[in-house]
Amino acid sequence: MSDLPNCPKCNSEYSYEDGNMLICPECAHEWSKDAAANNDDAERVYKDANGNVLNDGDTVTVIKDLKVKGTSSVVKVGTKVKGIRLVDGDHDIDCKVPGIGPMKLKTQFVKKVS
């Protein structure tokens, strides 16, 4: 059928061309053809506070005291977190912090353990 990419916002297959732009009729999202070509090759790279590349299953340590929202608990500096999972969103890491439980962390507050 059509070799045009699906809409990056709603994943609709009914996108169409208008000059140098691609348009989705379902959600009215517009994006350039160049951006669509670049998004296919780009995969997000997650880096810790020191610039080391993080992968799923890595072990990291916390480099700053982090308050746990809604409680009086604090994740202390040096807390080791094993088996992280990288996700898209505001907080990049899903993990279980010992003594606290499941939580999300930002990559800027952790460093990779060798």
C-alpha positions in Angstrom: 0.0 0.0 0.0 1.7 3.2 1.2 5.3 3.5 2.1 4.7 6.4 4.4 5.5 5.9 8.1 2.8 5.7 10.8 2.1 8.7 12.9 4.6 9.0 15.8 2.0 10.4 18.1 -1.0 8.1 17.7 0.5 5.4 15.4 -2.2 5.9 12.7 -1.5 4.3 9.4 -3.4 7.0 7.4 -0.6 9.6 7.3 -0.3 11.6 4.1 2.2 14.0 2.4 1.7 17.8 2.1 4.9 19.3 0.5 7.8 18.4 2.8 5.5 17.6 5.7 3.7 14.4 6.8 0.3 14.9 8.4 -2.0 12.6 10.5 -5.7 13.1 9.7 -6.7 11.4 13.0 -4.8 13.5 15.6 -3.7 16.4 13.3 0.0 15.8 14.2 2.5 17.2 11.6 6.1 16.3 11.2 8.8 16.6 8.6 9.9 13.8 6.3 13.5 14.4 7.5 12.5 13.9 11.1 10.7 10.6 10.2 13.9 9.3 8.5 16.1 10.3 11.5 13.8 8.7 14.1 14.1 5.2 12.5 17.9 5.2 13.1 17.9 6.8 16.5 17.8 4.7 19.6 17.9 6.4 23.0 21.2 6.0 24.9 20.9 6.2 28.7 24.0 7.5 30.6 24.7 7.8 34.3 26.1 10.9 36.1 29.6 10.1 34.9 28.7 9.5 31.3 28.8 5.7 31.3 26.3 4.0 29.2 23.6 2.1 31.2 21.9 -1.1 30.1 19.0 -3.2 31.5 20.1 -5.4 34.4 23.1 -3.1 35.4 23.9 -2.3 39.0 24.0 1.3 40.0 24.7 3.3 43.2 22.9 6.5 44.2 25.1 9.6 44.3 22.8 11.9 46.2 20.3 11.6 49.1 16.9 11.4 47.5 13.7 12.1 49.4 10.9 9.6 48.7 7.8 11.6 47.8 4.9 11.2 50.2 7.0 9.7 53.0 9.7 10.7 55.4 12.0 8.0 53.9 15.3 8.9 52.2 17.4 6.9 49.8 20.9 7.5 51.1 24.1 8.1 49.2 25.8 4.9 48.2 22.7 2.7 48.2 23.3 -0.1 45.7 20.4 -0.9 43.3 20.7 -4.1 41.3 18.9 -5.2 38.2 17.7 -1.8 36.9 15.2 -1.6 34.0 15.5 1.4 31.6 12.2 3.1 30.5 11.1 6.2 28.6 9.6 9.0 30.5 10.5 11.6 33.1 12.3 9.1 35.3 14.5 6.7 33.3 15.0 3.8 35.7 12.5 1.4 37.2 14.0 -0.5 40.1 13.6 -1.9 43.6 15.5 0.0 46.2 16.5 -2.1 49.2 14.6 -1.1 52.3 12.1 1.1 50.3 10.7 -1.0 47.5 9.8 -0.3 43.9 10.5 3.2 42.6 11.7 5.2 39.6 15.0 7.1 39.5 16.6 9.6 37.1 19.9 8.6 35.5 21.5 11.9 36.6 21.4 10.7 40.3 23.1 7.3 39.8 26.5 6.0 38.7 27.2 2.6 37.3 29.0 0.0 39.4 31.8 -1.8 37.5 
